[in-house]
Amino acid sequence: MSDRREPPEPGAVPLDPELAAVLASLGEAAREPVTPENLAARQARDAATRPRPTVEDLRAGGLFEVAELSVPGPPGGPDVTLVSARPSSAPAGPLPLLYYLHGGGLIAGNAWSVLPRVLRDWALPLGLAVVSAEYRLAPGARYPEPLEDCYAGLAWAAGHADELGVAPDRIVVGGKSAGGGLAAALALLARDRGGPRPLGQLLLCPMLDDRAATFSSRHLSVPGALDRTSDATSWRAYLGDRHGTADVPPYAAPARATDLSGLPPAYIDVGSAEMFRDECVAYANALWQAGGRAELHVWPGAYHGFDTMAPAAALSRTARTARTDWLGRLLARSTPRAGRPGGE
């Protein structure tokens, strides 16, 4: 007799009690999956309801210096908007830079809404400058257009470091969910193009794999946080008919990369109860096998985006501290040197 157990039903992985309570409080509308049929309506709703703080809001009464910049986009593409911010109390010398990419499944979100938390959690305590990029969204822009927007913004920031008051060899790329996947793709693309070499990559529950072939992607669908239907809708919006086929390059879905050598140190975190768990663990393992450095956190009982949905939960506070500690250690190890991209 086989002792092989049947996999649990979706949602059967135990959730952290505080996080479970927040999830249970969501209404039916929040649990409705994103489908190809309702995508346009959901995008319109996101654009109308997601916060979009103004430059004055982001300055927080003079706590930060903030500017919106329009920089050249990729060849044949439109200009890219960057939101640049730094603590007003920061020293005059060049600061390290966090080049941050927002989440939203590649179909939603904006460069402004993520900044209040990024500035509060990292820019102020660590003395970081931050640039948030407004990349085009799918399906209006499909791969590689959003990624090329991000690359154009990164190349501009590195090439205009003096203007921004940042150190070009101390740039960390980062993002959450779709933004984390784009940040991982940027690290690959910059390596292969000989572009700006990031000092590190901060990958928060990154969206890495379009194939949905792992155990967690098949069995840990969590309506209200991240579900299989919404994930497939996002990937198909980004990749079109290439979704799930062999014709998807690693710059589109970094989990498909077969060469992870020569990449900057990575911080990867993910929840134990979310679809992206297994692909994130596999990506960290592949980085280690390639001789790279990666710090991996799998937060017990956490679903996708848990710290955004339940910011006051104890697990969310612990996760934020771990991310800040990693950034602090990374920056402490780096010493800017002329002609030494990467600073390590």
C-alpha positions in Angstrom: 0.0 0.0 0.0 1.3 3.4 -0.9 1.7 5.9 1.9 1.7 8.8 -0.5 -0.7 11.5 0.7 -3.0 13.5 -1.4 -2.1 17.2 -1.6 -4.1 19.6 0.6 -6.9 21.5 -0.9 -6.2 25.2 -1.7 -6.0 27.2 1.5 -5.3 24.2 3.7 -1.8 25.4 4.7 -2.3 26.9 8.2 -2.2 30.6 8.2 -0.7 32.9 10.9 -3.7 33.8 13.1 -3.3 37.5 12.8 -3.0 37.3 9.0 -5.9 34.9 8.8 -8.2 37.3 10.7 -7.4 40.1 8.1 -8.0 37.8 5.2 -11.4 36.7 6.7 -12.5 40.3 7.0 -12.3 40.9 3.3 -15.5 41.4 1.4 -16.5 39.3 -1.7 -15.3 42.0 -4.1 -11.8 41.7 -2.8 -11.9 37.9 -3.3 -13.1 38.1 -6.9 -10.3 36.8 -9.2 -9.0 38.9 -12.1 -10.0 37.3 -15.4 -9.5 38.3 -19.0 -13.1 39.4 -19.1 -13.0 41.7 -16.1 -9.4 42.9 -16.5 -10.2 46.2 -18.1 -12.8 47.0 -15.4 -10.4 46.0 -12.6 -7.6 48.1 -14.1 -9.9 51.1 -14.2 -10.9 50.5 -10.6 -7.3 50.3 -9.5 -6.4 53.5 -11.3 -9.3 55.3 -9.7 -8.9 53.9 -6.1 -5.2 53.2 -5.6 -3.4 56.0 -3.7 -1.3 58.3 -5.8 0.3 60.8 -3.4 1.5 64.1 -4.9 5.1 65.3 -4.7 4.0 67.6 -1.9 2.5 64.7 0.0 5.7 62.6 -0.4 7.8 65.5 0.9 6.0 64.9 4.3 6.4 68.5 5.5 10.0 68.8 4.4 11.2 65.4 5.6 12.1 64.3 2.0 13.3 66.0 -1.1 11.1 64.7 -4.0 11.0 65.3 -7.7 9.3 63.8 -10.7 11.6 63.3 -13.7 10.8 62.4 -17.3 13.7 60.5 -18.8 14.3 58.9 -22.2 12.7 55.6 -22.5 13.8 52.5 -24.6 14.4 52.9 -28.3 11.0 53.5 -30.0 9.2 53.8 -26.7 7.9 56.8 -24.7 9.7 58.6 -22.0 9.7 57.0 -18.5 8.6 58.8 -15.4 10.8 58.4 -12.4 9.9 59.6 -8.9 13.1 60.5 -7.1 13.3 61.0 -3.3 15.9 61.4 -0.6 15.9 62.3 3.1 16.3 66.1 3.5 18.6 65.3 6.5 21.0 63.1 4.4 24.6 64.2 4.1 25.7 66.1 1.0 27.8 63.3 -0.4 26.4 60.7 -2.9 23.9 58.3 -1.3 23.2 54.7 -2.1 20.2 54.3 -4.3 17.3 51.9 -4.1 15.8 51.6 -7.6 12.3 50.3 -6.7 9.6 48.7 -8.9 6.0 48.5 -7.8 3.8 45.4 -7.7 0.4 44.9 -9.1 0.8 41.7 -11.3 2.2 43.7 -14.2 -1.4 45.0 -14.8 -1.9 47.4 -12.0 -0.1 49.8 -9.5 1.8 53.0 -9.9 5.2 54.4 -8.9 3.8 56.9 -6.3 1.7 54.6 -4.1 4.6 52.5 -2.8 6.8 55.4 -1.8 5.5 56.5 1.6 6.3 53.1 3.0 9.6 52.7 1.2 10.7 56.1 2.3 9.7 55.5 5.9 11.0 52.0 6.2 14.3 52.3 4.3 15.2 55.8 3.0 15.0 57.5 6.4 16.7 55.0 8.7 19.4 53.9 6.2 20.1 57.2 4.5 19.0 55.9 1.1 17.9 57.7 -2.0 15.0 56.1 -3.8 13.9 56.1 -7.4 10.5 54.6 -8.2 9.9 53.8 -11.9 6.5 54.1 -13.6 6.7 51.3 -16.2 3.9 50.6 -18.7 1.3 48.0 -17.8 0.1 44.9 -19.6 -1.8 44.1 -21.7 -1.4 47.6 -23.2 2.3 47.0 -23.1 3.6 43.4 -23.3 7.0 41.9 -22.7 9.6 43.3 -23.3 8.2 46.8 -23.1 7.6 47.2 -19.3 11.0 45.6 -18.6 12.7 47.9 -21.1 11.1 50.9 -19.4 12.6 49.7 -16.1 16.0 49.2 -17.8 15.9 52.6 -19.4 15.2 54.2 -16.1 18.0 52.3 -14.4 20.5 53.2 -17.1 19.5 56.8 -16.8 19.8 56.9 -13.1 23.3 55.3 -13.2 24.4 57.6 -16.0 23.1 60.7 -14.1 24.2 59.7 -10.6 25.8 63.1 -10.0 22.6 64.9 -10.9 20.7 62.6 -8.5 23.3 62.8 -5.8 23.8 59.0 -5.7 26.7 56.6 -6.0 26.5 54.7 -9.3 28.2 51.7 -7.8 25.8 51.5 -4.8 22.5 50.9 -6.6 20.2 48.2 -5.3 17.3 47.1 -7.5 14.2 45.9 -5.7 10.5 45.4 -5.9 7.6 43.5 -4.6 5.5 40.8 -6.4 5.6 41.8 -10.1 8.1 44.5 -9.2 10.3 41.8 -7.6 10.2 39.8 -10.8 11.1 42.8 -12.8 14.0 43.6 -10.4 15.3 40.0 -10.8 15.0 40.4 -14.6 16.8 43.7 -14.5 19.7 42.0 -12.7 19.9 39.4 -15.5 19.5 42.0 -18.3 22.1 44.3 -16.8 24.6 41.5 -16.5 24.1 40.3 -20.1 24.1 43.8 -21.6 27.0 45.0 -19.6 24.8 47.7 -18.1 24.8 49.1 -14.6 25.7 46.4 -12.2 23.4 46.5 -9.1 25.0 46.2 -5.7 22.1 43.9 -4.7 18.6 42.8 -5.5 15.8 43.0 -3.0 13.1 40.5 -4.2 9.9 40.6 -2.1 7.5 37.7 -2.9 8.8 38.0 -6.5 6.7 36.9 -9.5 9.3 34.7 -11.3 7.6 31.9 -13.2 4.8 31.9 -15.7 4.4 28.1 -15.9 2.5 27.5 -12.6 4.0 24.0 -12.4 5.2 23.9 -8.8 3.3 22.3 -5.9 2.6 25.7 -4.3 1.4 27.3 -7.5 -1.1 24.4 -8.0 -2.3 24.1 -4.4 -1.9 27.4 -2.5 -4.3 29.6 -4.3 -5.6 32.2 -1.7 -8.5 34.3 -2.9 -8.1 37.8 -1.6 -4.3 37.6 -1.7 -3.2 35.7 -4.8 -5.2 33.1 -6.7 -4.5 30.9 -9.7 -6.9 32.6 -12.0 -5.6 36.1 -11.3 -2.0 34.9 -11.6 -2.7 33.3 -15.0 -4.5 36.4 -16.2 -1.5 38.6 -15.3 1.0 36.4 -17.0 -1.2 36.1 -20.2 -1.6 39.8 -20.2 2.2 40.3 -20.1 3.2 37.4 -22.4 0.2 36.9 -24.7 0.2 33.6 -26.5 3.8 32.9 -25.4 2.5 32.3 -21.9 3.4 28.8 -20.7 5.2 27.9 -23.9 8.9 27.2 -24.4 9.2 30.6 -26.1 9.6 32.6 -22.9 13.1 34.1 -22.2 14.5 34.4 -18.7 14.2 38.2 -18.9 10.4 37.7 -19.0 10.2 35.0 -16.3 13.5 34.8 -14.4 12.8 31.3 -13.0 13.5 30.1 -16.5 17.1 31.3 -16.4 19.7 28.5 -16.7 22.7 30.7 -15.9 22.5 32.7 -12.6 26.2 33.2 -12.3 27.6 36.7 -11.8 24.5 38.2 -10.2 24.5 40.5 -7.3 23.6 39.3 -3.8 19.9 38.7 -3.4 17.4 39.0 -0.6 14.3 36.8 -1.3 11.3 36.5 0.9 8.0 34.8 0.5 5.1 33.3 2.5 4.8 29.6 3.2 1.1 29.8 2.2 1.3 31.4 -1.2 1.6 30.3 -4.8 5.0 31.8 -5.3 6.7 29.9 -2.4 8.3 27.1 -4.4 9.6 29.2 -7.3 11.2 31.7 -4.8 12.8 28.9 -2.8 14.0 27.3 -6.1 15.4 30.6 -7.3 17.4 31.1 -4.1 18.7 27.6 -4.4 19.7 28.2 -8.0 21.6 31.3 -7.0 23.5 29.3 -4.4 24.3 26.6 -6.8 25.7 29.2 -9.2 28.1 30.4 -6.5 26.0 33.5 -5.7 24.8 34.9 -2.4 21.2 34.9 -1.4 19.3 35.3 1.9 16.0 33.5 1.9 13.1 34.0 4.3 9.9 31.8 4.1 7.5 33.5 6.5 5.4 30.8 8.3 1.7 31.0 7.7 2.0 34.0 5.4 0.1 34.6 2.2 1.1 36.9 -0.7 1.5 40.5 0.2 0.8 39.8 3.9 2.7 42.7 5.2 0.8 45.2 3.0 -2.6 43.7 4.0 -1.7 43.3 7.7 1.0 45.8 8.4 0.5 45.7 12.2 0.8 41.9 12.5 3.8 40.7 14.4 5.0 38.6 11.4 4.8 41.7 9.2 6.9 43.7 11.6 9.5 40.9 11.8 9.6 40.7 8.0 10.2 44.4 7.6 13.0 44.3 10.2 14.7 41.5 8.4 14.6 43.4 5.1 16.0 46.5 6.6 18.7 44.6 8.4 19.8 42.9 5.1 19.9 46.3 3.3 21.9 47.7 6.1 24.4 44.9 6.0 24.7 45.1 2.3 25.4 48.8 2.4 27.9 48.4 5.2 29.9 45.9 3.2 30.1 48.1 0.2 32.8 50.7 -0.2 32.4 53.0 -3.2 35.5 52.8 -5.4 36.0 54.5 -8.8 36.1 51.9 -11.5 34.7 49.1 -9.3 31.1 48.6 -10.3 29.2 46.8 -7.5 31.2 48.1 -4.6 32.1 44.7 -3.2 
